[in-house]
Amino acid sequence: MSDEEKEIEEFLKRESSEHGKDTEIERILNAFRLDAYSVLGLQPGCTKEDIKKTYRKKSLLIHPDKTANPQAPDAFDRLKKAESELQDDKKREVLDQAFTDARKLLIREKKWTIHDERLKSDEFLAEWREKTKQVLIEAELRRRKLAKIQMEEEGRQKRKQEEMEEEKRQKVESKKQWDATRDSRVKNWRDYQKTEEKKRKKRKKNVLG
C-alpha cells in the first residue's frame, strides 16, 4: 500500500470514527431523559455489569476530550447521570416499576394475555417504551405538583412563624415601653391626685365660707 493510500485510509477511519461519535451524541441527546435505559441504549432487565460496560464504552467514545463536537459535554453528563441512576438500586427500582406498569397497561388495553406471543414483537417493544414514557411523565408531573404543594405549605408555615415572632417582638417591645414609662405614669398619677385634692379642699372651703 502506497503512502497516499495509507493517508486516505487513515482519513476515512478518522471520518468514520467522528461520524460514529456524532451519531451517538445525537442519540443520547434525543433519548428520553427520565428513562436512563434509553440514554444508555439498554433494555430493562440488564445486569449491573452490562450497565458498567456500556457506560465505559460509550463514555470513552463521546468523552469531550476525544471529540470536537460542541454537544459532547452535555451528552457526556447525561450519560453519566443515567449510569448513576441505574446503579442506584432505589432509583432503578422506581424506573423498573414504571416499565412494569406500562406493560400491564398495554396488555390490558390490547386485551391480550401475558403469554401472548405478540409481546415479543419489535412493534410491542416500541409501544412498551412509548407507554413507559407516558407513565414516567405522569409520575414526574405528580412529583412536581406535590413538590409545589409542599413548597407552598412550607411558605405558609414560614409566614405564620414570622407573624408569630413579629407579634411576640411587638409584645416585648410594648412591655419595654410600658416599663420605661412607669415612673412617669406614677408621677403623673400622683400629680393628678394632688391637683384633685386641692380642688376638693377649695370647694369645701367655698361651701363653708
Secondary structure as UniProt FT lines:
FT   HELIX           3..30
FT   TURN            33..34
FT   HELIX           36..40
FT   TURN            44..45
FT   HELIX           48..62
FT   TURN            64..66
FT   TURN            70..71
FT   HELIX           72..87
FT   HELIX           89..110
FT   TURN            114..115
FT   HELIX           117..120
FT   HELIX           122..180
FT   HELIX           182..208
//
